[in-house]
Amino acid sequence: VDHSGQYFYVLTNENAQNFKLLRVSFERIIDKTAWETVVAHDPTVTISNITGFKTFVVVEKRQDGITSLHVKWHDGRESSVPFSEPSYTAGLRDNFIYDTSVVRYRYSSLVTPKSTFDFDVLANTTTLVKQDQILNYVPSMYVTDRIFAEAADGTKIPISLVYRKGARDSGPAPVFMTGYGAYGISYDPYFSSSRVSLLDRGVIFAIAHIRGGGDMGRNWYETGKLLEKRNTFTDFIACAEFLEKSAITTRSQLAIEGSSAGGMLIGAVVNMRPELFRAAIAGVPFVDVLNTMSDATLPLTVIEWEEWGNPKEKAYYDYMLSYSPYDNVSAQDYPAMLVTAGLNDPRVQYWEPAKWVAKLRKLNTGTNPLLFKTNMGAGHGGASGRYDYLRETAFEYSFVLMQLDVLSPSP
């Protein structure tokens, strides 16, 4: 609930999975018949936030995985904050001044560093307030794009791309694709200064916005959890196949990465389609799903039943067993893999990836390297110091670059 002028604005999911926006005047708030719909529910659009000002309210929406900001005046007029890039992340910042025409918002993309902008809704002008300064970085040298793969059931899966200009001019290029797809968390395209070292070596970076996340609304999450969890994995595979079919990359040039629940994703897809990938990084991966969800003495297990299901019920037991990475390791050729763990990890205990790696090493019929690296002083988020974190990132990037046979940066 927020207030604007003489109205209360109410964001609610009552009979509206993706939320709807209502308003009511102060003096009639207890009269439910006086509540009017400002933005009706739309199954393809999620309303994620609102901020009230004296004469208008700003509505933050998400459609096709992209955030937009809309200004709605009390008298019915509407306008939108303009964005020029095809793939980006944006959101309202703290707007503490109530009687103003200026809306402050944050913005970032795979090309644009983290920025803060002011948008004047009366003048329709945008002013850059602050932007992270990246040494020797020239944004115009890089391109961001947004494409769509098609899942087996016909669902369109967004893929965000970023690459250095010229990287796609000579045919298929190396690709490093990441994904998550769990808990309704959106994997928005954001800027990373360390990622530039990959781009400058001709690597294309990709984010697969797969089901299980919140990228495309509540239903996107609901159809990637519990008894529909396998959609998360098949969506990711569909993205990999689309990159190959579109001649963006080849199987021998495709590396993949995911952490935590995203590590489960990596574990599942390398079991299902190992031949699709040249290399894979699984960070602090949740891979022993069935055993962990069966142990109710663990502090996170019971609340996690809402995400994966309770294996005490046969339907959930059988379904988890069908995709749990540890339980589905088989005698086949696996891609080159780097698996990491944290000794002090309270979410995914180190023995999960350790026993998974042991089983992989026993059954793997190929000769690709399988590295296991345990950080003896870290938890679920990896190294916490700035320089330690960068060394960790450099280690992972080095693994990817070696496997993709990409060693030196572009001139």
C-alpha positions as CSV (number, residue, x, y, z in Angstrom):
1,V,0.0,0.0,0.0
2,D,1.2,3.5,-0.8
3,H,-0.5,6.9,-0.9
4,S,-0.6,9.5,-3.6
5,G,-2.6,12.7,-3.4
6,Q,-6.0,11.9,-1.9
7,Y,-5.7,8.2,-2.7
8,F,-4.4,4.9,-1.3
9,Y,-2.9,2.7,-4.0
10,V,-3.1,-1.0,-3.2
11,L,-1.0,-3.6,-5.0
12,T,-2.7,-7.0,-4.5
13,N,-2.6,-10.6,-5.9
14,E,-6.2,-11.2,-4.9
15,N,-7.6,-13.2,-7.8
16,A,-4.6,-11.9,-9.8
17,Q,-1.5,-14.1,-9.9
18,N,0.7,-11.4,-11.4
19,F,-0.9,-8.6,-9.3
20,K,-3.3,-5.8,-10.1
21,L,-3.3,-2.2,-8.9
22,L,-6.3,-0.7,-7.1
23,R,-7.0,2.7,-5.6
24,V,-9.5,4.3,-3.2
25,S,-9.9,7.8,-1.8
26,F,-9.1,8.3,1.9
27,E,-12.6,9.0,2.9
28,R,-14.1,5.9,1.3
29,I,-11.4,3.3,2.2
30,I,-13.8,1.1,4.2
31,D,-16.3,1.0,1.3
32,K,-15.1,-1.8,-0.9
33,T,-17.4,-0.8,-3.7
34,A,-15.4,2.5,-4.0
35,W,-12.2,0.7,-4.9
36,E,-11.3,1.2,-8.5
37,T,-8.9,-0.7,-10.7
38,V,-6.0,1.3,-12.0
39,V,-4.1,-1.5,-13.6
40,A,-6.0,-4.7,-14.3
41,H,-4.4,-8.1,-13.9
42,D,-2.6,-9.3,-17.0
43,P,-1.4,-12.9,-17.2
44,T,1.6,-11.8,-19.3
45,V,2.6,-8.8,-17.2
46,T,3.8,-8.8,-13.6
47,I,3.4,-5.6,-11.4
48,S,6.4,-5.8,-9.1
49,N,6.5,-2.4,-7.3
50,I,4.8,1.0,-7.0
51,T,5.9,4.4,-5.6
52,G,3.4,7.2,-4.9
53,F,4.1,10.9,-5.5
54,K,1.8,13.9,-4.9
55,T,0.2,13.9,-8.4
56,F,1.1,10.6,-9.9
57,V,2.2,7.0,-9.1
58,V,5.0,5.1,-10.8
59,V,4.3,1.4,-11.6
60,E,7.1,-1.0,-12.1
61,K,6.2,-3.9,-14.5
62,R,7.9,-6.9,-15.9
63,Q,6.9,-8.2,-19.4
64,D,8.7,-10.8,-21.4
65,G,11.4,-10.7,-18.7
66,I,12.1,-7.0,-19.1
67,T,11.3,-4.3,-16.5
68,S,9.5,-1.1,-17.5
69,L,8.5,2.0,-15.5
70,H,5.1,3.6,-16.1
71,V,3.8,7.0,-14.8
72,K,0.1,7.1,-14.1
73,W,-1.4,10.5,-13.2
74,H,-4.4,10.9,-11.1
75,D,-6.4,12.3,-14.0
76,G,-5.7,9.2,-16.2
77,R,-2.7,10.4,-18.2
78,E,0.1,7.9,-18.7
79,S,3.7,8.0,-19.8
80,S,6.7,5.7,-19.6
81,V,10.4,6.0,-18.8
82,P,12.3,5.4,-22.1
83,F,14.9,2.6,-22.3
84,S,17.0,2.0,-25.4
85,E,18.8,-1.3,-24.9
86,P,17.1,-4.6,-25.8
87,S,18.2,-6.3,-22.6
88,Y,18.7,-4.5,-19.2
89,T,17.6,-4.4,-15.6
90,A,15.9,-1.3,-14.1
91,G,14.0,-0.5,-10.9
92,L,12.8,2.3,-8.7
93,R,15.3,3.7,-6.2
94,D,14.4,5.3,-2.9
95,N,12.3,8.3,-3.8
96,F,12.1,10.4,-0.6
97,I,10.7,13.6,-2.1
98,Y,6.9,13.4,-2.3
99,D,6.1,16.7,-4.1
100,T,8.3,16.5,-7.1
101,S,8.2,15.7,-10.8
102,V,11.5,13.7,-10.7
103,V,11.6,9.9,-10.4
104,R,14.9,8.3,-9.5
105,Y,15.7,4.8,-10.8
106,R,18.6,2.4,-11.1
107,Y,19.7,1.0,-14.4
108,S,22.2,-1.6,-15.6
109,S,22.7,-3.9,-18.6
110,L,25.3,-6.3,-19.8
111,V,26.9,-3.3,-21.5
112,T,26.1,-0.4,-19.2
113,P,27.7,-0.2,-15.8
114,K,25.4,0.3,-12.7
115,S,23.8,3.7,-13.0
116,T,21.4,6.0,-11.3
117,F,19.1,8.2,-13.3
118,D,16.5,11.0,-12.7
119,F,13.5,11.1,-15.0
120,D,11.5,14.3,-15.0
121,V,7.9,13.2,-15.8
122,L,6.9,16.8,-16.8
123,A,9.8,17.6,-19.1
124,N,10.2,14.0,-20.3
125,T,14.0,14.2,-19.8
126,T,16.4,11.8,-18.3
127,T,19.5,12.8,-16.3
128,L,22.4,10.6,-15.4
129,V,23.2,11.1,-11.7
130,K,25.9,8.6,-11.1
131,Q,27.5,5.7,-12.9
132,D,30.2,3.2,-11.8
133,Q,33.5,4.1,-13.4
134,I,35.2,1.2,-15.1
135,L,38.9,1.7,-16.0
136,N,39.7,1.4,-19.7
137,Y,36.1,0.3,-20.5
138,V,34.4,1.7,-23.6
139,P,30.7,0.6,-23.8
140,S,30.5,1.3,-27.5
141,M,32.8,-1.6,-28.1
142,Y,30.3,-4.1,-26.9
143,V,26.8,-5.3,-28.0
144,T,23.9,-6.6,-26.0
145,D,21.1,-8.6,-27.6
146,R,18.0,-10.6,-26.7
147,I,16.9,-13.7,-28.5
148,F,14.4,-16.5,-27.8
149,A,14.8,-20.3,-27.9
150,E,11.8,-22.6,-28.1
151,A,11.2,-25.3,-25.5
152,A,9.7,-28.7,-26.3
153,D,6.2,-27.5,-25.3
154,G,6.5,-24.4,-27.5
155,T,7.3,-22.0,-24.7
156,K,9.6,-19.1,-25.7
157,I,12.7,-18.9,-23.5
158,P,14.6,-15.6,-23.4
159,I,18.4,-15.5,-23.8
160,S,20.3,-12.3,-23.0
161,L,23.7,-12.0,-24.9
162,V,26.7,-9.7,-24.7
163,Y,29.8,-9.7,-26.8
164,R,32.5,-7.6,-28.2
165,K,31.8,-6.0,-31.6
166,G,33.1,-8.4,-34.3
167,A,32.9,-11.5,-32.1
168,R,30.2,-13.0,-34.4
169,D,31.6,-11.9,-37.7
170,S,33.6,-15.0,-38.4
171,G,31.0,-17.7,-37.7
172,P,30.3,-19.6,-34.4
173,A,32.1,-18.2,-31.4
174,P,32.9,-19.5,-27.9
175,V,29.9,-19.0,-25.5
176,F,29.8,-19.1,-21.7
177,M,26.1,-19.5,-20.7
178,T,24.7,-19.3,-17.2
179,G,21.4,-19.9,-15.6
180,Y,19.6,-20.4,-12.3
181,G,15.8,-21.1,-12.5
182,A,14.6,-21.5,-8.9
183,Y,12.7,-19.8,-6.1
184,G,11.1,-17.4,-8.4
185,I,14.3,-15.3,-8.5
186,S,14.8,-13.3,-11.7
187,Y,18.2,-13.5,-13.3
188,D,18.3,-10.0,-14.6
189,P,21.1,-8.9,-17.1
190,Y,23.6,-6.9,-15.1
191,F,27.0,-5.4,-15.7
192,S,30.2,-7.1,-14.5
193,S,33.6,-5.5,-14.9
194,S,35.4,-8.9,-14.5
195,R,33.2,-10.3,-17.3
196,V,34.9,-7.9,-19.8
197,S,38.0,-10.1,-19.7
198,L,35.9,-12.9,-21.3
199,L,34.4,-10.6,-23.9
200,D,37.8,-9.1,-24.9
201,R,38.9,-12.7,-25.7
202,G,36.0,-13.2,-28.1
203,V,33.7,-15.1,-25.7
204,I,30.0,-14.4,-25.9
205,F,28.3,-14.3,-22.5
206,A,24.7,-15.6,-22.3
207,I,22.0,-15.7,-19.6
208,A,19.3,-18.3,-20.1
209,H,16.1,-17.0,-18.4
210,I,14.6,-20.4,-17.7
211,R,11.5,-21.4,-15.9
212,G,11.7,-21.8,-12.2
213,G,12.9,-18.2,-11.9
214,G,10.6,-15.1,-11.8
215,D,11.8,-13.6,-15.1
216,M,8.5,-13.9,-16.8
217,G,6.1,-13.6,-13.9
218,R,4.6,-15.9,-11.3
219,N,3.5,-18.6,-13.7
220,W,7.1,-18.8,-15.0
221,Y,8.1,-19.8,-11.5
222,E,5.1,-22.1,-10.9
223,T,5.9,-24.1,-14.0
224,G,9.5,-24.7,-13.0
225,K,9.1,-26.1,-9.5
226,L,7.7,-29.2,-7.7
227,L,6.3,-31.7,-10.2
228,E,7.2,-29.4,-13.1
229,K,10.8,-28.9,-12.1
230,R,12.2,-30.7,-15.2
231,N,11.1,-27.7,-17.3
232,T,14.0,-25.8,-15.8
233,F,16.5,-28.3,-17.2
234,T,14.9,-28.9,-20.5
235,D,14.6,-25.1,-21.0
236,F,18.3,-24.7,-20.5
237,I,19.0,-27.6,-22.9
238,A,16.7,-25.9,-25.5
239,C,18.7,-22.7,-25.1
240,A,21.9,-24.6,-25.8
241,E,20.4,-26.3,-28.8
242,F,19.2,-23.0,-30.1
243,L,22.6,-21.4,-29.9
244,E,24.0,-24.2,-31.9
245,K,21.2,-24.2,-34.4
246,S,21.5,-20.5,-34.9
247,A,25.3,-20.9,-35.6
248,I,26.1,-18.6,-32.7
249,T,28.3,-21.4,-31.2
250,T,29.1,-25.1,-31.5
251,R,29.0,-27.8,-28.9
252,S,32.8,-27.8,-28.7
253,Q,32.7,-24.1,-28.0
254,L,29.9,-24.0,-25.3
255,A,30.7,-23.8,-21.6
256,I,28.0,-23.5,-18.9
257,E,27.8,-22.4,-15.3
258,G,25.4,-22.3,-12.4
259,S,25.6,-22.0,-8.6
260,S,23.6,-23.4,-5.7
261,A,20.2,-24.3,-7.2
262,G,21.9,-23.3,-10.5
263,G,24.5,-25.9,-9.7
264,M,21.6,-28.4,-9.5
265,L,20.7,-27.2,-13.0
266,I,24.2,-27.9,-14.3
267,G,24.3,-31.3,-12.6
268,A,20.9,-32.2,-14.2
269,V,21.7,-31.1,-17.7
270,V,25.2,-32.8,-17.9
271,N,23.4,-36.0,-16.9
272,M,20.7,-35.5,-19.5
273,R,22.7,-34.2,-22.4
274,P,26.5,-34.4,-21.7
275,E,27.4,-34.2,-25.4
276,L,26.0,-30.7,-25.7
277,F,28.6,-29.0,-23.6
278,R,32.4,-28.6,-23.8
279,A,32.8,-27.5,-20.2
280,A,30.7,-26.9,-17.1
281,I,31.2,-25.1,-13.8
282,A,28.9,-26.1,-10.8
283,G,29.4,-23.8,-7.9
284,V,28.3,-25.0,-4.4
285,P,25.8,-27.2,-6.2
286,F,22.7,-28.6,-4.6
287,V,23.0,-32.1,-6.2
288,D,22.0,-34.6,-3.6
289,V,18.4,-33.5,-3.7
290,L,16.6,-36.7,-2.6
291,N,18.8,-37.5,0.4
292,T,18.8,-33.9,1.6
293,M,15.0,-33.4,1.2
294,S,14.5,-36.7,3.1
295,D,16.3,-35.5,6.2
296,A,13.9,-33.3,8.1
297,T,16.5,-32.7,10.9
298,L,18.4,-30.3,8.6
299,P,17.4,-26.7,9.3
300,L,16.4,-25.8,5.7
301,T,14.7,-29.1,4.6
302,V,11.1,-28.6,5.7
303,I,10.8,-25.1,4.2
304,E,12.4,-26.3,1.0
305,W,9.6,-28.8,0.5
306,E,7.6,-25.9,-0.9
307,E,10.1,-25.7,-3.7
308,W,11.0,-29.3,-4.4
309,G,8.3,-31.3,-2.7
310,N,8.2,-33.7,0.3
311,P,9.8,-37.0,-0.6
312,K,7.6,-38.7,2.0
313,E,4.9,-38.5,-0.6
314,K,5.6,-41.0,-3.4
315,A,4.8,-38.7,-6.3
316,Y,7.5,-36.2,-5.1
317,Y,9.9,-39.0,-4.3
318,D,9.7,-40.5,-7.7
319,Y,9.9,-37.2,-9.5
320,M,12.9,-36.0,-7.5
321,L,14.6,-39.3,-8.2
322,S,14.1,-38.7,-11.9
323,Y,16.3,-35.6,-11.9
324,S,18.5,-35.5,-8.7
325,P,22.0,-35.0,-10.2
326,Y,23.7,-37.4,-7.7
327,D,21.1,-40.2,-8.3
328,N,21.3,-39.9,-12.1
329,V,25.1,-40.1,-12.7
330,S,25.6,-42.8,-15.2
331,A,28.4,-44.4,-17.3
332,Q,28.9,-41.9,-20.1
333,D,31.3,-39.3,-21.4
334,Y,30.9,-36.1,-19.3
335,P,32.2,-32.6,-20.3
336,A,35.2,-31.1,-18.6
337,M,33.9,-30.0,-15.2
338,L,34.9,-27.7,-12.3
339,V,33.0,-28.2,-9.1
340,T,33.4,-25.9,-6.1
341,A,32.4,-26.2,-2.5
342,G,32.7,-24.1,0.7
343,L,33.7,-25.9,3.9
344,N,31.5,-23.6,6.0
345,D,28.5,-23.6,3.7
346,P,25.3,-23.8,5.8
347,R,23.0,-24.2,2.7
348,V,24.8,-26.8,0.6
349,Q,27.1,-28.8,2.9
350,Y,30.5,-29.6,1.3
351,W,29.9,-33.3,1.3
352,E,27.1,-33.0,-1.3
353,P,29.4,-31.9,-4.2
354,A,32.2,-34.1,-2.8
355,K,30.2,-37.3,-3.0
356,W,28.8,-36.2,-6.4
357,V,32.3,-35.7,-7.8
358,A,33.4,-39.1,-6.4
359,K,30.5,-40.8,-8.2
360,L,31.2,-38.9,-11.4
361,R,34.9,-39.9,-11.3
362,K,33.9,-43.6,-10.8
363,L,31.4,-43.7,-13.7
364,N,32.7,-41.2,-16.2
365,T,33.8,-43.1,-19.3
366,G,35.5,-40.0,-20.9
367,T,38.9,-38.4,-20.4
368,N,37.9,-34.8,-19.8
369,P,39.2,-33.3,-16.5
370,L,36.9,-33.2,-13.5
371,L,38.2,-30.8,-10.9
372,F,36.9,-30.4,-7.3
373,K,37.9,-27.3,-5.4
374,T,36.9,-26.7,-1.8
375,N,37.4,-23.3,-0.3
376,M,38.4,-24.1,3.3
377,G,37.5,-20.6,4.6
378,A,34.3,-19.8,2.8
379,G,30.6,-20.5,2.9
380,H,27.8,-20.5,0.3
381,G,28.8,-17.2,-1.3
382,G,32.4,-18.1,-1.9
383,A,35.3,-15.8,-0.9
384,S,34.2,-12.7,0.8
385,G,37.2,-10.4,0.4
386,R,37.4,-8.3,-2.8
387,Y,40.7,-9.6,-3.9
388,D,40.0,-13.2,-2.9
389,Y,36.7,-13.0,-4.8
390,L,38.5,-11.8,-7.9
391,R,41.1,-14.6,-7.6
392,E,38.3,-17.1,-7.4
393,T,36.6,-15.6,-10.5
394,A,39.9,-15.6,-12.3
395,F,40.4,-19.3,-11.5
396,E,37.0,-20.2,-12.9
397,Y,37.4,-18.0,-16.0
398,S,40.8,-19.6,-16.6
399,F,39.2,-23.0,-16.5
400,V,36.6,-22.0,-19.1
401,L,39.2,-20.3,-21.4
402,M,41.5,-23.3,-21.3
403,Q,38.7,-25.7,-22.2
404,L,37.4,-23.4,-25.0
405,D,41.0,-23.0,-26.2
406,V,40.7,-19.2,-25.9
407,L,43.9,-17.9,-24.4
408,S,44.6,-14.3,-25.3
409,P,42.5,-11.1,-25.5
410,S,41.5,-9.5,-28.8
411,P,43.8,-6.6,-30.0
